[in-house]
């Protein structure tokens, strides 16, 4: 009899590299990486229904944002450490992540690069297929493969 894996546990497993990278970045500010990962996981648990309902690109972005905010909140509550400013520069950090993603997308071969960009812009598989003169099935297969390549390139584990 096979044991069913909890979808939230799968989500944590999928983004463990992202969480480790984020939490490692902040560990020098008072808490160790494991403590920060735990804080991030609690915040993700609170938002699990919303996260599990999203597609992979949107899910990764929201996972990053929720985890980052949880880490910042945890660090704000630590006594005897350097305080974070009230307005932490989230915009620069978000831009950096988005810039990294687009740099990785730029390394994809055509038509995968165009497929991913169009999907990020909100086009449906049908609209992408029409624009690129291919079948919806081909768009779907190429998109799955391109996302897997991007995950590997960005260090996001499955």
MOZICOR-V778524 format. One record per pair of residues at least 12 apart in sequence whose ideal C-beta (glycine too) atoms are under 10 Angstrom apart, sorted by the first residue. I is the first residue (numbers start at 1). J is the second residue. D is the distance in whole Angstrom. If there is no record, write none. Layout:
[[I/J/D] [I/J/D]]
This chain:
[[6/48/10] [7/48/8] [7/51/9] [7/52/5] [8/41/9] [8/44/8] [8/45/7] [8/48/5] [8/49/9] [8/51/8] [8/52/7] [10/52/9] [10/158/9] [11/41/10] [11/44/7] [11/45/10] [11/48/7] [11/51/6] [11/52/7] [11/59/7] [11/63/7] [12/37/9] [12/40/9] [12/41/6] [12/44/7] [12/45/9] [12/48/10] [12/63/9] [13/157/7] [13/158/7] [14/56/8] [14/59/8] [14/60/8] [14/63/9] [14/151/8] [14/156/7] [14/157/7] [14/158/5] [15/40/9] [15/41/10] [15/44/8] [15/51/9] [15/59/8] [15/60/7] [15/63/5] [15/64/8] [15/67/8] [15/151/10] [15/156/6] [15/157/8] [15/158/9] [16/37/8] [16/41/10] [16/156/9] [16/157/5] [16/158/10] [17/151/9] [17/154/8] [17/155/5] [17/156/5] [17/157/4] [17/158/10] [18/40/10] [18/60/7] [18/63/7] [18/64/6] [18/67/7] [18/97/9] [18/151/10] [18/154/8] [18/155/8] [18/156/5] [18/157/8] [19/33/9] [19/36/9] [19/37/5] [19/40/6] [19/41/8] [19/44/8] [19/63/8] [19/64/9] [19/67/6] [19/68/10] [19/71/9] [19/156/10] [19/157/10] [20/33/7] [20/34/10] [20/36/10] [20/37/7] [20/40/10] [20/155/9] [20/157/9] [21/33/10] [21/64/10] [21/154/9] [21/155/7] [21/156/9] [22/36/8] [22/37/9] [22/40/7] [22/63/10] [22/64/7] [22/67/6] [22/68/6] [22/70/10] [22/71/6] [22/93/9] [22/97/10] [23/35/8] [23/36/4] [23/37/5] [23/38/9] [23/39/8] [23/40/6] [23/41/10] [23/67/8] [23/68/10] [23/70/10] [23/71/6] [23/74/10] [24/36/8] [24/37/9] [25/68/9] [25/71/9] [25/93/9] [26/68/9] [26/71/5] [26/72/8] [26/74/9] [26/75/6] [26/84/9] [27/71/10] [27/75/10] [28/81/10] [28/82/9] [29/71/9] [29/72/10] [29/74/10] [29/75/5] [29/78/8] [29/81/6] [29/82/6] [29/83/10] [29/84/8] [30/74/9] [30/75/6] [30/77/9] [30/78/4] [30/79/9] [30/80/8] [30/81/4] [30/82/8] [31/71/8] [31/74/6] [31/75/7] [31/77/10] [31/78/7] [31/81/9] [35/71/10] [35/74/8] [35/78/10] [36/67/9] [36/70/8] [36/71/5] [36/72/10] [36/74/6] [36/75/8] [37/67/8] [37/70/10] [37/71/9] [38/70/10] [38/74/9] [39/67/8] [39/70/5] [39/71/6] [39/72/10] [39/73/8] [39/74/4] [39/75/9] [39/77/10] [40/63/9] [40/64/10] [40/66/7] [40/67/4] [40/68/8] [40/69/9] [40/70/5] [40/71/6] [40/74/8] [41/67/8] [41/70/8] [42/70/7] [42/74/9] [43/63/10] [43/65/10] [43/66/5] [43/67/7] [43/68/9] [43/69/7] [43/70/3] [43/71/9] [43/73/8] [43/74/9] [44/62/9] [44/63/6] [44/66/6] [44/67/6] [44/70/8] [45/66/10] [46/66/8] [46/70/9] [47/62/8] [47/63/9] [47/65/10] [47/66/5] [47/67/10] [47/70/10] [50/62/7] [50/66/9] [51/63/6] [51/66/8] [55/119/9] [55/147/9] [56/143/10] [56/144/9] [56/147/6] [56/148/10] [56/150/10] [56/151/8] [56/156/9] [57/101/9] [57/116/8] [57/119/7] [57/120/6] [57/143/10] [57/147/7] [57/150/9] [58/120/9] [60/97/9] [60/101/9] [60/147/9] [60/150/9] [60/151/8] [60/154/9] [60/156/7] [61/94/9] [61/97/8] [61/98/8] [61/101/9] [61/120/10] [63/156/9] [64/93/9] [64/94/8] [64/97/6] [64/156/10] [65/90/8] [65/93/10] [65/94/8] [65/97/9] [68/88/9] [68/90/7] [68/93/7] [68/94/9] [68/97/9] [69/88/9] [69/90/8] [71/84/10] [72/84/6] [72/88/5] [72/90/8] [72/93/10] [73/88/10] [75/88/9] [76/88/9] [97/154/9] [98/120/10] [100/153/9] [100/154/7] [101/116/9] [101/120/9] [101/150/7] [101/153/10] [101/154/7] [102/116/10] [102/117/8] [102/120/9] [103/153/9] [103/154/10] [104/116/9] [104/149/8] [104/150/5] [104/151/10] [104/152/10] [104/153/5] [104/154/6] [105/117/6] [105/120/8] [105/146/8] [105/149/10] [105/150/7] [105/153/9] [107/149/9] [107/150/9] [107/153/7] [108/142/10] [108/145/10] [108/146/6] [108/149/7] [108/150/7] [108/153/9] [109/142/10] [109/146/9] [109/149/9] [110/132/9] [111/128/9] [111/131/10] [111/132/5] [111/133/9] [111/134/7] [111/138/9] [111/139/9] [111/142/7] [111/146/9] [112/142/5] [112/143/8] [112/145/7] [112/146/4] [112/147/10] [112/149/8] [112/150/9] [113/146/8] [114/128/8] [114/131/8] [114/132/6] [114/142/10] [114/146/10] [115/128/6] [115/129/9] [115/131/9] [115/132/7] [115/134/9] [115/138/9] [115/139/6] [115/140/9] [115/141/10] [115/142/5] [115/143/5] [115/145/10] [115/146/6] [115/147/10] [116/128/10] [116/142/9] [116/143/7] [116/146/5] [116/147/7] [116/149/9] [116/150/7] [118/131/7] [118/132/8] [118/139/9] [118/143/9] [119/139/8] [119/143/6] [119/146/9] [119/147/9] [123/139/10] [124/136/9] [124/139/9] [125/137/9] [125/138/10] [125/139/5] [125/140/6] [125/143/8] [126/139/8] [127/139/9] [128/140/9] [128/142/9] [128/143/8]]
